[in-house]
Amino acid sequence: MLIIFFAILDIYHIMIYFNNEKKMPAVSFYLPEEVLKALREEAKARRTSVSRLIRTSVETQLRLEERKRAKGEFLKAIRSSGLGTWEEVHKERTRESDDRS
């Protein structure tokens, strides 16, 4: 009786897992066999699914790209603000720091 309970509980958890995973649209693409093999090994080592590993990797890369883009925009704004070159700002900052001593 206890074994049946745990079997039903396992099925319930699997159903919840797949229902949560299915809320996202599916995407299909082709991978070289060696890449797929490496993904499967990595997913097994992390105790996660290949889909989740790919999803988190893509999300991480997109966040990195967004940070790079934001950094570029920030640097562009700084350069166009008329604060001077790095050397000029560094020289002024060093002079101000020396004056405090």
Phi, psi and omega per residue, in radians:
M1 nan -0.754 3.136
L2 -1.138 -0.642 3.123
I3 -1.121 -0.720 3.121
I4 -1.105 -0.708 3.123
F5 -1.034 -0.838 -3.126
F6 -1.183 -0.596 3.084
A7 -1.117 -0.761 3.107
I8 -1.138 -0.706 3.125
L9 -1.100 -0.730 3.091
D10 -1.085 -0.771 3.115
I11 -1.078 -0.714 3.117
Y12 -1.063 -0.803 3.136
H13 -1.128 -0.676 3.099
I14 -1.109 -0.736 3.126
M15 -1.103 -0.743 3.116
I16 -1.085 -0.789 -3.132
Y17 -1.023 -0.882 -3.108
F18 -1.201 -0.601 3.089
N19 -1.134 -0.712 3.108
N20 -1.184 -0.687 3.137
E21 -1.186 -0.585 -3.057
K22 -1.329 -0.159 3.124
K23 -1.206 -0.246 3.123
M24 -1.726 2.548 3.097
P25 -1.148 2.555 3.125
A26 -1.534 2.550 3.101
V27 -2.303 2.380 3.104
S28 -2.014 2.468 3.053
F29 -2.731 2.884 -3.086
Y30 -1.766 2.501 3.096
L31 -2.270 2.578 3.006
P32 -1.083 2.588 -3.076
E33 -0.956 -0.728 -3.113
E34 -1.177 -0.556 3.085
V35 -1.212 -0.776 3.118
L36 -1.080 -0.713 3.112
K37 -1.083 -0.775 3.122
A38 -1.112 -0.695 3.100
L39 -1.099 -0.757 3.127
R40 -1.095 -0.746 3.120
E41 -1.124 -0.744 3.133
E42 -1.154 -0.731 3.112
A43 -1.089 -0.727 3.120
K44 -1.119 -0.745 3.130
A45 -1.104 -0.617 3.139
R46 -1.544 -0.057 -3.107
R47 0.990 0.899 3.110
T48 -2.467 3.081 3.133
S49 -1.530 2.770 3.070
V50 -1.082 -0.708 3.129
S51 -1.038 -0.798 -3.132
R52 -1.160 -0.679 3.108
L53 -1.078 -0.800 3.115
I54 -1.114 -0.805 -3.119
R55 -1.030 -0.845 -3.114
T56 -1.174 -0.597 3.095
S57 -1.135 -0.774 3.124
V58 -1.131 -0.770 3.118
E59 -1.057 -0.735 3.120
T60 -1.096 -0.767 3.135
Q61 -1.128 -0.708 3.119
L62 -1.124 -0.705 3.088
R63 -1.119 -0.687 3.106
L64 -1.097 -0.775 3.114
E65 -1.089 -0.694 3.110
E66 -1.119 -0.718 3.110
R67 -1.122 -0.709 3.105
K68 -1.087 -0.755 -3.138
R69 -1.115 -0.760 3.131
A70 -1.125 -0.702 3.110
K71 -1.091 -0.745 3.107
G72 -1.060 -0.749 3.112
E73 -1.148 -0.687 3.111
F74 -1.100 -0.828 3.136
L75 -1.114 -0.655 3.092
K76 -1.093 -0.750 3.119
A77 -1.129 -0.711 3.121
I78 -1.110 -0.777 -3.117
R79 -1.132 -0.612 -3.106
S80 -1.482 -0.050 -3.087
S81 -1.439 -0.162 3.110
G82 1.393 0.428 3.129
L83 -1.351 -0.230 -3.132
G84 1.816 3.129 3.132
T85 -1.379 2.943 3.102
W86 -1.015 -0.752 -3.116
E87 -1.078 -0.744 3.139
E88 -1.127 -0.784 -3.139
V89 -1.135 -0.732 -3.141
H90 -1.119 -0.750 3.131
K91 -1.085 -0.787 3.121
E92 -1.114 -0.744 -3.128
R93 -1.137 -0.709 3.123
T94 -1.136 -0.735 3.125
R95 -1.079 -0.788 3.127
E96 -1.103 -0.697 3.131
S97 -1.147 -0.701 3.133
D98 -1.177 -0.585 3.133
D99 -1.167 -0.472 3.136
R100 -1.285 -0.381 -3.083
S101 -1.317 nan nan
